[in-house]
Amino acid sequence: ELLASLKKSRVFSALDLAHGYWQVGVHPADKEKTAFVTPMGLYEFNRISMGLCNAPGTFQRL
């Protein structure tokens, strides 16, 4: 049934779940919460990273 309905389709999309976290942006007001320091300077994530406490729930809601 699914394959039969796909025959009629003209446009298909694909999701990259292997790198899905990197496709979800961090709200500008929350970027400072993701900050970390290295010898080369201070950095903040622009995209959700694995390891952030709310990342799995945020990703699942998509």
Residue pairs with C-beta under 8 A, 6 or more apart in sequence:
6 12
16 23
20 59
21 47
21 48
21 49
21 50
21 55
21 59
22 47
22 48
22 49
23 47
24 47
24 48
24 58
24 59
24 62
25 46
25 47
25 48
26 34
26 44
26 45
26 46
26 47
26 48
31 44
31 45
31 46
32 44
34 44
34 45
34 49
34 52
35 42
35 43
35 44
36 42
36 43
37 43
45 52
48 55
48 58
48 59
49 55
